[in-house]
Amino acid sequence: MKYKINLLTEKKDSVTDRVIYFSLNYLRYILVITQIIVIFVFFYKFKVDQEIIDLKEAADQKKEIIEISQSLLKDAAAAELKINQIKPVIQKQDYMLEELNYVLSTFPESAYVSKMVIGNDDITLDCWTNDSSIIKLFYQRLLKEKKFKQINLLNLKKTEINYTFSLILSEYVK
């Protein structure tokens, strides 16, 4: 049997000895882990910086698109204003064209127009024909169809060759 006897007393480690022991044994692991974390953060910073740059570029592109579209919107608004100003003129022209087409479609074939004046609300016709009954039939047809509120037959004259008359048609009704 063997006995091992330790006559040396156990030495108590001081705080500094413990810190030194800890730092020598474990600090290197802590440093390596810290360096790995720093490297990951470094690469993450590159990624975030690139995303920020991409977002700034996208914002700049959108800003340019907005600036370009502002002028297009102004042009479109100006065009719309012109169209809105033109619409009443076109409607009035269509109204006058309908009025004129009606008069010309009902006008007798054996009568002739020597002068036609188209006003805002009326049409004045200076006409001539060889037959007085045509004048009467045309006048009665206009009165019967009631497309004009006012129909005036004026200056009915018989010349050596034909009959001349003036007709004023006012306020066309659709």
C-alpha positions in Angstrom: 0.0 0.0 0.0 1.2 3.3 -0.9 0.0 6.5 0.4 0.6 9.8 -1.1 0.9 12.5 1.3 1.0 16.1 0.3 2.5 18.3 2.9 2.2 21.4 0.9 -0.9 23.4 1.8 -3.3 24.2 -0.8 -2.7 27.6 -2.1 -5.7 29.8 -2.4 -5.8 31.6 -5.7 -6.2 35.3 -5.6 -8.5 37.3 -7.7 -5.8 38.4 -10.0 -4.5 34.9 -10.4 -8.0 33.8 -11.4 -8.3 36.7 -13.9 -5.0 35.8 -15.4 -5.9 32.2 -15.6 -9.3 33.0 -17.2 -7.7 35.5 -19.6 -5.0 33.1 -20.7 -7.4 30.1 -21.2 -10.7 31.6 -22.3 -9.9 35.0 -23.7 -8.5 33.7 -26.9 -11.9 32.0 -27.6 -13.7 35.2 -26.8 -11.4 37.1 -29.2 -12.0 34.6 -32.0 -15.7 34.7 -31.5 -15.6 38.5 -31.4 -13.6 38.6 -34.6 -16.1 36.3 -36.3 -19.0 38.5 -35.2 -17.1 41.7 -36.4 -16.5 40.0 -39.8 -20.2 39.1 -40.1 -21.2 42.7 -39.1 -18.7 44.0 -41.6 -20.2 42.0 -44.5 -23.7 42.8 -43.3 -22.8 46.5 -43.4 -21.7 46.1 -47.1 -25.1 44.5 -47.8 -27.0 47.2 -46.1 -25.0 49.9 -47.8 -25.7 48.4 -51.2 -29.4 48.2 -50.4 -29.3 51.9 -49.3 -27.6 52.8 -52.6 -30.1 50.8 -54.6 -33.0 52.4 -52.8 -31.5 55.9 -53.4 -31.1 55.1 -57.1 -34.7 53.8 -57.3 -35.9 57.0 -55.5 -34.0 59.2 -57.9 -35.4 57.3 -60.9 -38.9 57.7 -59.6 -38.3 61.4 -58.9 -37.2 61.8 -62.6 -40.2 59.9 -63.8 -42.4 62.2 -61.7 -40.7 65.3 -63.1 -41.1 64.1 -66.6 -44.7 63.1 -66.1 -45.5 66.6 -64.6 -44.8 68.2 -68.0 -46.9 65.5 -69.7 -49.7 66.1 -67.2 -49.6 69.8 -67.9 -49.7 69.1 -71.7 -52.6 66.7 -71.2 -54.5 69.3 -69.1 -53.9 72.0 -71.8 -55.1 69.6 -74.5 -58.2 68.7 -72.4 -58.9 72.4 -72.0 -58.7 72.9 -75.7 -60.9 69.9 -76.4 -63.5 71.3 -73.9 -63.4 74.6 -75.7 -63.8 73.0 -79.1 -66.7 70.7 -78.1 -69.3 73.5 -78.1 -68.1 74.8 -81.5 -68.3 71.3 -83.0 -71.8 70.8 -81.5 -72.9 74.1 -82.9 -71.4 73.1 -86.3 -73.2 69.7 -86.2 -76.4 71.5 -85.3 -76.0 73.9 -88.2 -75.1 71.0 -90.6 -78.2 69.1 -89.6 -80.3 72.3 -90.1 -78.7 72.9 -93.5 -79.1 69.2 -94.6 -82.8 69.4 -93.7 -83.3 72.5 -95.7 -81.4 71.2 -98.7 -83.2 67.8 -98.6 -86.6 69.4 -98.5 -85.8 72.1 -101.1 -87.7 71.5 -104.4 -85.6 70.4 -107.4 -87.2 72.9 -109.8 -86.3 75.9 -107.5 -82.9 77.4 -107.4 -81.0 79.2 -104.6 -79.2 82.4 -105.7 -78.0 83.4 -102.2 -77.9 81.6 -98.9 -76.9 83.3 -95.6 -76.5 81.1 -92.5 -76.7 83.0 -89.2 -76.6 81.8 -85.6 -80.2 80.9 -85.4 -81.5 81.4 -88.9 -81.1 80.7 -92.6 -81.9 83.3 -95.2 -82.5 82.0 -98.7 -82.9 84.1 -101.9 -84.5 81.8 -104.5 -86.1 81.7 -107.8 -88.3 79.3 -109.7 -90.4 79.2 -112.9 -93.5 77.8 -111.2 -95.3 79.6 -108.4 -97.0 76.4 -107.1 -93.6 75.0 -106.1 -93.2 78.0 -103.8 -96.5 77.3 -102.2 -95.9 73.6 -101.8 -92.4 74.2 -100.3 -93.8 76.8 -97.9 -96.7 74.5 -96.8 -94.3 71.6 -96.3 -92.1 73.7 -94.0 -95.1 74.8 -92.0 -96.4 71.2 -91.8 -93.2 69.6 -90.6 -92.6 72.3 -88.0 -88.8 72.0 -88.0 -88.5 75.8 -87.7 -90.3 77.9 -85.1 -90.6 80.8 -87.5 -90.9 80.7 -91.3 -91.1 83.9 -93.2 -91.8 84.1 -96.9 -90.7 87.6 -98.1 -90.2 89.6 -101.3 -92.3 87.3 -103.5 -92.0 88.9 -107.0 -92.8 87.9 -110.5 -90.3 88.9 -113.0 -90.6 88.5 -116.8 -89.1 85.0 -116.7 -89.5 83.6 -113.2 -90.6 84.1 -109.6 -88.1 85.4 -107.0 -88.6 85.1 -103.3 -86.8 85.2 -100.0 -87.3 82.8 -97.2 -86.1 83.3 -93.6 -86.1 80.1 -91.4 -85.5 80.7 -87.7 -84.9 78.6 -84.7 -84.4 75.0 -86.0 -86.0 72.3 -83.8 -84.5 68.9 -83.8 
